[in-house]
Amino acid sequence: MKFPLTAAVLAPALLTLPLFGAEAPTNLRAAAPFTASSNVELSWDDNSDDEDGFEFQLQPNGTGDWITLGIARRNQTLVSNITGAPPNVTDNWRVRARSAASGDSDWTDPVPLTIPDFVAIRSGTFLGPVEGEMLSINPPPTAGNPPVSWSATDLPPGMSIDTTTGVISGPAPAPGVHRPIIGVFDGSTMASTFLTLRVIAAPSGPVETAGPAAHVTLDASSALAIDLAALFSDPDAPEAVRIATNLGVIDTILYPRATPATVENFLNYVDDGDYTDVIFHRSVDISTAGVDVIQAGLMKPAGSKYAAVPLDPAVINEPGQSNLRGTIAVAKQGGNASSGTSQWYFNVNPNTNLDPRTQNGGFTVFGRAATLSLPVMDDIWSRPTGTYEAVIEGNPDSTVTFSGWPTTVVPAGPTPALDELIQISSVTRISPLDYDVTANSNPALGTADLTGSTLLFTPTGSATGAAELSLQVTDLDGNTLASSLTVCVLDLDMVPGISAGGSLEITFDHEKNIPGLVYEVQRSTDLVTWTRVWSTTDGFGAPEVTAQTDLGSRWRLTVEDPGSSPPDPAAAYLRIVVTKSP
């Protein structure tokens, strides 16, 4: 009979799995806002990470063959103005993800839709509220027969519709994209459309996500690494980047839940290093251009010329959030709502004239400059501007004239010199939180050092005990949170043995003076399922404790496992799990 005492760490097996296709979209829904035939809207949930686009099909009259009508873009979850059936005819619709990498997904279940006859509702309504904001949303304008009643499906929790007036009210839901369907009934048929809510988190400072934490190390000879990012978060800053310029840094908080496609597009350029050495090429004000913005993402110096940023496919437009002071938004081509690629701009002052759908479909705001970075944005905008030519490399090269080109000083020559440009040295992802250890209650036990969000507690010598570490957590807006965590350094020095009755026993040291510390001896026969043998909460008088010796600051205990007596099992394992409550 053998009784291994050290719990083994099993290496995971490497499995190669076949490709089964991209994750299929779900929650397909259809709406019909108009009486004309080009009036169908489809919306779905995107569950795939590597789709190339989404194929949507029509089954006329709900029978027969399916007809492909188009392919929506990657990350797109709403298509409009699809040609469907004439009024009072019901078609079926379905969608699937297309992926060259993983294979196409399964089709969604068919969704029927009947085109209205004598009533219509304007489509394309979008809003960008803040979580918890009390909303009162008027219904879109209608045409044709007057409304008799209103309805809504898939409203977020807490929101409701007045069936007489069509007004939707209630608190804005959790951050994300919410898309209820609004319906208007004229007494015989119903027209419907999607209302898109792109919700961002309410302003917040750092918060504890795991509560006061206690961390235990059983090895006094090596450092204990604690990931503080798992213990704290900033609810209104799920992702952030640092735009480092020669005039200072602009820490920028992104909105991945409200504008997922745009943030993914921006971060692709960031991760590829495409914004390294890029310049701010535009700085204009409302008196000359109708907006107060600074703009970058187009080009970078290349000798005496400029190299254009290599472009990824254009991103789908995701309007809703307002172009308020400090926000960052996608620049795009006139007359093409979904033409944004690498260029972006900061709104130095509110430019709410860029919000409406009549402004090229509305401009997508996908983040904001952190409060502490606003002075850098203002400084860039305050610098001199002029009209200059730039030769942009290509086949062939092209000479482009830029008005409102900002420089650090008025150029000495006819075009800005390299040291006169306002240039970005890098754009990198950063943690939304910064950490500082402000106090250590037991420096004799060990030292605490920070590397990014990782706290390294290095025990001193062979000392055991507990230390309370005081922390200050700061977000990018300068909000702070005072917190603490406890680090315990133990030395179990486990000694195996066989009791007089043939059972497995284990001898170890149990700290006396650390409140809330719980030792638990566990047993397993397969290293998968563990059974409790004894715990501190059972008391030292429990029958499993066969010996107890006072060592001053520690008890030396011997715990017997009656369940490991021969002849069964043929092998058993014991381990000790130590936890500490706050």
ROVO-451981 format. One record per residue (C-alpha): x, y, z; residue in one letter. Coordinates in steps of 0.1 Angstrom, whole numbers, padded with zeros to 4 digits, always signed. Example, Ala and Ser with C-alpha at 12.3 -4.5 7.8 and 13.67 -1.06 7.14 Angstrom:
BEGIN
+0123-0045+0078A+0137-0011+0071S
***
This chain:
BEGIN
+0000+0000+0000M+0014+0035-0009K+0004+0069+0005F+0019+0097-0016P+0018+0129+0005L+0024+0156-0021T-0005+0164-0044A+0008+0160-0079A+0003+0187-0107V-0009+0169-0138L+0002+0182-0172A-0028+0189-0194P-0033+0167-0225A-0030+0186-0258L-0060+0179-0280L-0064+0189-0316T-0100+0196-0324L-0116+0197-0358P-0132+0229-0371L-0169+0229-0368F-0176+0264-0382G-0179+0298-0368A-0203+0304-0339E-0238+0310-0353A-0256+0342-0347P-0286+0341-0323T-0316+0362-0314N-0325+0370-0351L-0353+0395-0353R-0370+0413-0381A-0389+0446-0385A-0408+0462-0413A-0410+0500-0410P-0425+0509-0444F-0452+0499-0469T-0427+0500-0497A-0409+0467-0507S-0374+0479-0497S-0382+0481-0461N-0370+0451-0441V-0346+0454-0411E-0328+0424-0395L-0309+0424-0362S-0290+0395-0345W-0264+0388-0318D-0229+0383-0331D-0213+0352-0313N-0183+0347-0336S-0148+0361-0332D-0135+0354-0367D-0164+0359-0391E-0158+0377-0424D-0194+0388-0426G-0230+0377-0422F-0251+0363-0451E-0288+0369-0450F-0314+0351-0470Q-0351+0354-0479L-0376+0326-0484Q-0405+0342-0504P-0439+0335-0490N-0423+0313-0464G-0419+0283-0488T-0395+0270-0514G-0359+0280-0521D-0339+0304-0501W-0324+0334-0519I-0292+0352-0507T-0298+0390-0507L-0265+0402-0493G-0236+0398-0469I-0233+0422-0440A-0199+0433-0427R-0178+0418-0400R-0192+0428-0366N-0224+0442-0382Q-0256+0433-0363T-0282+0454-0380L-0291+0457-0417V-0317+0479-0431S-0335+0487-0464N-0336+0451-0475I-0360+0443-0503T-0387+0420-0491G-0423+0411-0501A-0451+0435-0511P-0476+0445-0484P-0495+0418-0465N-0472+0391-0477V-0452+0370-0451T-0416+0360-0459D-0391+0340-0439N-0356+0353-0431W-0324+0337-0418R-0287+0347-0412V-0254+0329-0408R-0218+0339-0401A-0194+0335-0430R-0158+0326-0420S-0129+0314-0442A-0109+0306-0411A-0134+0285-0392S-0160+0276-0418G-0195+0290-0421D-0218+0288-0392S-0252+0271-0391D-0282+0292-0402W-0304+0308-0376T-0339+0295-0372D-0362+0312-0398P-0380+0343-0386V-0413+0353-0404P-0421+0389-0412L-0453+0405-0427T-0450+0438-0446I-0475+0464-0434P-0501+0479-0457D-0513+0514-0447F-0490+0526-0419V-0452+0533-0418A-0427+0543-0391I-0393+0561-0396R-0364+0538-0391S-0328+0543-0379G-0334+0559-0345T-0304+0557-0322F-0295+0571-0288L-0265+0571-0265G-0275+0573-0229P-0255+0567-0197V-0263+0538-0175E-0290+0547-0150G-0300+0579-0168E-0338+0584-0167M-0351+0583-0203L-0383+0595-0219S-0381+0586-0256I-0407+0599-0281N-0417+0574-0308P-0404+0579-0343P-0426+0598-0367P-0452+0578-0386T-0469+0581-0420A-0501+0568-0436G-0529+0558-0413N-0529+0574-0378P-0516+0552-0350P-0542+0533-0329V-0518+0518-0304S-0481+0513-0298W-0461+0483-0286S-0425+0473-0279A-0406+0440-0276T-0373+0433-0260D-0373+0464-0239L-0344+0464-0213P-0354+0457-0177P-0371+0487-0160G-0382+0503-0193M-0418+0504-0205S-0439+0519-0233I-0471+0539-0231D-0493+0521-0256T-0513+0552-0262T-0485+0577-0269T-0456+0554-0278G-0433+0571-0253V-0407+0548-0239I-0395+0556-0204S-0373+0542-0176G-0337+0540-0166P-0310+0534-0192A-0299+0497-0189P-0264+0483-0183A-0236+0493-0207P-0239+0477-0241G-0260+0477-0273V-0297+0473-0267H-0321+0471-0296R-0358+0468-0288P-0385+0468-0315I-0411+0495-0316I-0444+0488-0333G-0472+0510-0344V-0507+0495-0351F-0533+0513-0373D-0561+0489-0365G-0553+0464-0392S-0516+0462-0398T-0484+0470-0379M-0452+0487-0389A-0421+0482-0368S-0385+0493-0364T-0355+0489-0342F-0345+0515-0316L-0307+0513-0309T-0294+0522-0275L-0257+0524-0271R-0252+0527-0234V-0220+0536-0216I-0213+0532-0179A-0221+0559-0154A-0191+0579-0141P-0173+0559-0115S-0141+0556-0095G-0122+0524-0087P-0142+0496-0069V-0133+0463-0053E-0145+0434-0074T-0134+0406-0050A-0138+0423-0016G-0111+0425+0010P-0086+0398+0001A-0063+0375+0020A-0034+0357+0002H-0015+0328+0016V+0019+0315+0007T+0033+0282+0020L+0068+0290+0008D+0088+0315+0028A+0116+0313+0003S+0100+0328-0027S+0078+0358-0036A+0041+0357-0037L+0026+0373-0069A-0009+0388-0065I-0027+0401-0096D-0044+0433-0084L-0063+0436-0117A-0084+0406-0105A-0093+0424-0073L-0102+0460-0085F-0119+0475-0116S-0131+0509-0129D-0166+0503-0141P-0166+0532-0165D-0132+0523-0180A-0132+0487-0192P-0104+0494-0217E-0079+0522-0222A-0050+0533-0243V-0022+0559-0239R-0016+0582-0268I+0019+0595-0262A+0027+0628-0281T+0056+0652-0280N+0033+0676-0261L+0022+0650-0235G+0001+0619-0231V-0037+0616-0238I-0050+0586-0218D-0081+0575-0235T-0109+0554-0221I-0127+0533-0247L-0164+0521-0250Y-0161+0485-0261P-0195+0475-0249R-0214+0504-0266A-0193+0504-0298T-0177+0470-0301P-0169+0470-0338A-0153+0505-0337T-0132+0497-0306V-0120+0465-0322E-0111+0484-0353N-0091+0510-0334F-0073+0485-0313L-0063+0465-0344N-0044+0496-0356Y-0030+0501-0320V-0018+0465-0317D-0002+0466-0352D+0018+0497-0342G+0002+0517-0371D-0001+0549-0350Y+0036+0550-0341T+0051+0584-0355D+0017+0595-0369V+0011+0632-0368I-0019+0654-0360F-0027+0668-0394H-0059+0687-0386R-0069+0712-0360S-0099+0734-0368V-0125+0755-0349D-0161+0761-0353I-0157+0795-0370S-0139+0780-0400T-0149+0744-0401A-0181+0742-0380G-0164+0720-0354V-0137+0722-0328D-0115+0691-0333V-0080+0678-0335I-0075+0649-0359Q-0049+0622-0365A-0044+0587-0379G-0037+0596-0416L+0000+0597-0421M+0035+0598-0407K+0068+0613-0418P+0089+0592-0442A+0121+0612-0451G+0110+0643-0470S+0076+0627-0477K+0048+0611-0457Y+0036+0575-0456A-0001+0568-0453A-0012+0545-0425V-0020+0511-0441P-0058+0507-0440L-0079+0478-0427D-0114+0473-0441P-0138+0501-0432A-0157+0497-0400V-0195+0497-0396I-0209+0529-0383N-0220+0528-0346E-0235+0562-0338P-0254+0570-0306G-0230+0586-0281Q-0228+0623-0283S-0198+0642-0296N-0192+0659-0263L-0160+0676-0251R-0131+0652-0248G-0147+0624-0267T-0129+0605-0295I-0147+0597-0326A-0142+0581-0361V-0134+0603-0390A-0149+0592-0423K-0156+0601-0459Q-0185+0624-0468G-0216+0607-0480G-0206+0572-0467N-0217+0565-0432A-0196+0533-0428S-0163+0545-0443S-0142+0550-0411G-0108+0533-0411T-0077+0546-0393S-0085+0583-0387Q-0100+0596-0355W-0106+0630-0339Y-0110+0645-0304F-0139+0668-0298N-0121+0698-0281V-0155+0713-0274N-0190+0699-0278P-0198+0692-0314N-0233+0679-0310T-0240+0690-0346N-0222+0658-0356L-0247+0635-0337D-0278+0634-0359P-0284+0608-0386R-0286+0636-0411T-0248+0641-0405Q-0236+0613-0427N-0254+0588-0405G-0241+0603-0373G-0205+0601-0362F-0194+0573-0340T-0180+0583-0306V-0161+0553-0291F-0143+0567-0261G-0132+0598-0243R-0100+0614-0230A-0094+0609-0193A-0100+0640-0172T-0063+0644-0164L-0054+0644-0201S-0078+0671-0213L-0051+0699-0209P-0029+0681-0234V-0058+0679-0259M-0064+0716-0253D-0027+0724-0258D-0026+0707-0292I-0057+0726-0303W-0042+0759-0292S-0011+0756-0313R-0006+0775-0346P-0022+0761-0378T-0016+0767-0414G-0021+0754-0450T+0007+0732-0462Y+0014+0706-0489E+0025+0671-0482A+0038+0645-0506V+0022+0611-0497I+0041+0580-0509E+0022+0559-0533G+0022+0546-0568N+0025+0573-0579P+0031+0598-0551D+0004+0623-0545S+0007+0659-0533T-0021+0669-0510V-0029+0703-0495T-0040+0703-0459F-0056+0733-0442S-0057+0736-0404G-0024+0716-0401W-0012+0722-0365P+0024+0726-0355T+0043+0731-0323T+0054+0766-0335V+0050+0786-0366V+0072+0768-0392P+0104+0785-0402A+0100+0773-0438G+0073+0768-0463P+0064+0734-0448T+0067+0721-0413P+0100+0706-0403A+0101+0673-0384L+0107+0690-0350D+0078+0713-0357E+0052+0686-0361L+0028+0675-0334I+0037+0638-0334Q+0025+0606-0317I+0054+0585-0305S+0032+0555-0296S-0004+0544-0289V-0005+0514-0264T-0030+0496-0243R-0028+0505-0206I-0044+0495-0174S-0073+0517-0164P-0060+0516-0128L-0028+0525-0111D-0017+0510-0077Y+0004+0521-0048D+0013+0503-0015V+0010+0530+0011T+0018+0509+0042A+0030+0475+0054N+0019+0465+0089S+0047+0439+0093N+0078+0449+0073P+0098+0422+0092A+0077+0396+0075L+0084+0407+0039G+0086+0435+0014T+0059+0446-0011A+0068+0458-0046D+0046+0466-0076L+0052+0458-0113T+0022+0471-0132G-0008+0455-0116S+0012+0426-0101T+0021+0429-0064L+0051+0409-0053L+0054+0401-0017F+0088+0388-0009T+0092+0371+0026P+0122+0381+0047T+0141+0351+0059G+0121+0323+0075S+0096+0344+0094A+0060+0334+0094T+0029+0355+0102G+0006+0380+0085A+0010+0415+0071A-0017+0440+0062E-0009+0460+0031L-0026+0493+0026S-0033+0502-0010L-0043+0532-0029Q-0060+0526-0063V-0062+0555-0087T-0082+0556-0120D-0073+0576-0151L-0096+0605-0140D-0077+0608-0107G-0104+0592-0085N-0089+0571-0057T-0099+0542-0035L-0082+0532-0003A-0082+0494+0003S-0061+0467+0019S-0052+0431+0017L-0036+0406+0040T-0006+0384+0031V+0001+0353+0052C+0034+0336+0052V+0033+0301+0066L+0056+0271+0069D+0037+0239+0071L+0067+0215+0071D+0044+0186+0065M+0056+0152+0078V+0038+0120+0067P+0032+0090+0088G+0012+0059+0094I-0009+0057+0125S-0009+0027+0149A-0041+0016+0132G-0025+0017+0097G-0042+0049+0086S-0025+0078+0069L-0016+0107+0092E+0001+0140+0087I+0020+0163+0111T+0022+0201+0104F+0024+0234+0122D-0007+0256+0127H-0003+0293+0133E-0019+0306+0165K-0020+0344+0161N-0035+0351+0127I-0073+0357+0131P-0095+0340+0105G-0069+0315+0094L-0084+0281+0085V-0064+0249+0078Y-0082+0221+0061E-0068+0186+0056V-0082+0169+0024Q-0080+0134+0010R-0082+0121-0026S-0077+0089-0044T-0075+0104-0079D-0062+0139-0074L-0095+0152-0089V-0121+0148-0061T-0110+0159-0026W-0128+0150+0006T-0125+0170+0038R-0108+0151+0066V-0104+0178+0093W-0106+0216+0095S-0096+0242+0121T-0134+0248+0125T-0137+0213+0139D-0115+0222+0168G-0083+0206+0181F-0104+0182+0202G-0118+0165+0172A-0110+0127+0171P-0089+0132+0139E-0063+0153+0159V-0042+0126+0176T-0014+0149+0188A-0010+0186+0198Q+0022+0203+0209T+0026+0240+0219D+0055+0257+0200L+0048+0292+0212G+0034+0310+0182S+0023+0278+0166R+0007+0244+0174W+0022+0213+0160R-0007+0190+0151L-0009+0154+0139T-0042+0147+0120V-0052+0111+0112E-0073+0101+0082D-0095+0072+0092P-0108+0068+0057G-0073+0058+0044S-0071+0025+0064S-0061-0007+0045P-0069-0026+0025P-0088+0000+0005D-0078+0023-0012P-0046+0011-0027A-0034+0047-0030A-0044+0079-0012A-0033+0115-0013Y-0035+0142+0014L-0032+0179+0010R-0036+0209+0032I-0056+0239+0020V-0052+0272+0040V-0076+0301+0037T-0082+0333+0056K-0114+0351+0060S-0113+0390+0062P
***
